[in-house]
């Protein structure tokens, strides 16, 4: 069983190169939550993209990869709701290592709802 077309997460939906991360972090708008900093900005490609940064200070590789998987899954499922032409950079804080995947999704959802209300 393959996921529906709207739930796929292709490479074109990700920030992959360092200059993309740097440009967004310089020019984007920051949203602070308890466990994450979300930087958002417009892009020229017309597709919503996400980049994830989880440093070694957050935890060991098992912890970092769990956080990244949870964040990717959230964006895979909610990418269409965020609108087109936006880039998001999610930076995990050290405290993110102690929260569950369901709480990650809840916090991201609340943060992005706040972002959309500020944007309109």
C-alpha positions as CSV (number, residue, x, y, z in Angstrom):
1,X,0.0,0.0,0.0
2,X,1.4,3.3,-1.0
3,X,0.4,6.6,0.7
4,X,-2.0,8.8,-1.1
5,X,-0.5,11.5,-3.4
6,X,-1.2,14.2,-0.8
7,X,0.6,12.3,2.0
8,X,3.9,11.6,0.2
9,X,7.0,13.4,1.3
10,X,9.3,13.8,-1.7
11,X,12.7,15.3,-1.7
12,X,11.3,18.5,-3.3
13,X,9.4,19.0,0.0
14,X,12.6,19.3,2.1
15,X,15.2,21.9,2.6
16,X,18.4,20.0,1.8
17,X,21.2,22.4,1.1
18,X,23.1,24.5,3.7
19,X,22.5,27.8,1.8
20,X,18.7,27.2,2.0
21,X,18.9,26.7,5.7
22,X,21.2,29.8,6.1
23,X,19.0,32.0,3.9
24,X,15.8,31.0,5.8
25,X,17.4,31.5,9.2
26,X,18.6,35.0,8.2
27,X,15.4,36.3,6.6
28,X,12.7,34.2,8.2
29,X,10.2,34.9,10.9
30,X,10.8,33.0,14.2
31,X,8.1,31.3,16.3
32,X,9.2,30.1,19.7
33,X,7.6,27.2,21.5
34,X,8.6,25.2,24.6
35,X,10.7,22.7,22.8
36,X,11.3,24.1,19.3
37,X,12.1,27.2,17.3
38,X,10.3,27.4,14.0
39,X,11.7,29.7,11.3
40,X,9.3,30.4,8.5
41,X,9.6,32.3,5.2
42,X,8.3,32.4,1.6
43,X,10.0,30.5,-1.2
44,X,10.0,30.8,-5.0
45,X,9.3,27.1,-5.7
46,X,5.6,27.2,-4.9
47,X,5.8,24.2,-2.6
48,X,5.8,23.9,1.2
49,X,9.2,22.7,2.3
50,X,10.6,21.8,5.7
51,X,14.1,21.5,7.1
52,X,14.9,20.0,10.5
53,X,17.9,20.7,12.8
54,X,18.6,18.6,15.9
55,X,22.1,19.1,17.3
56,X,24.1,16.7,19.3
57,X,23.3,18.7,22.4
58,X,19.8,17.4,22.3
59,X,20.8,13.8,22.8
60,X,22.4,10.8,21.3
61,X,21.6,9.6,17.7
62,X,18.6,7.5,18.8
63,X,17.0,10.5,20.4
64,X,17.8,12.9,17.6
65,X,16.5,10.5,14.9
66,X,13.3,9.9,16.9
67,X,12.7,13.6,17.0
68,X,13.4,14.0,13.3
69,X,11.1,11.1,12.4
70,X,8.3,12.6,14.4
71,X,8.7,16.0,12.9
72,X,8.9,14.6,9.3
73,X,5.7,12.6,9.9
74,X,3.9,15.7,11.2
75,X,4.8,17.7,8.2
76,X,4.1,14.8,5.8
77,X,0.5,14.7,7.1
78,X,-0.1,18.4,7.5
79,X,1.9,19.9,4.6
80,X,-1.1,20.7,2.5
81,X,-2.8,22.6,5.4
82,X,0.1,25.0,5.7
83,X,-0.3,26.6,2.3
84,X,2.0,26.7,-0.7
85,X,5.2,28.6,-1.2
86,X,6.4,28.4,2.4
87,X,9.6,27.1,4.0
88,X,9.8,26.0,7.6
89,X,13.0,25.3,9.5
90,X,12.4,23.5,12.8
91,X,15.2,23.7,15.4
92,X,14.9,21.3,18.3
93,X,15.9,22.6,21.8
94,X,17.6,20.5,24.3
95,X,14.3,19.9,26.2
96,X,12.8,18.2,23.1
97,X,14.6,15.0,24.0
98,X,12.2,14.4,26.9
99,X,8.9,14.6,25.1
100,X,6.9,11.9,23.2
101,X,6.1,11.8,19.5
102,X,2.4,12.6,20.2
103,X,3.4,15.7,22.2
104,X,5.7,16.8,19.4
105,X,2.8,16.7,17.0
106,X,0.6,18.6,19.4
107,X,3.1,21.3,20.0
108,X,3.9,21.7,16.3
109,X,0.2,21.9,15.5
110,X,-0.4,24.6,18.1
111,X,2.7,26.6,17.0
112,X,1.6,26.5,13.4
113,X,-2.0,27.5,14.2
114,X,-0.5,30.5,16.0
115,X,1.7,31.2,13.0
116,X,-1.3,31.1,10.6
117,X,-3.4,33.5,12.8
118,X,-0.5,36.0,13.0
119,X,0.0,35.7,9.2
120,X,-3.6,36.6,8.3
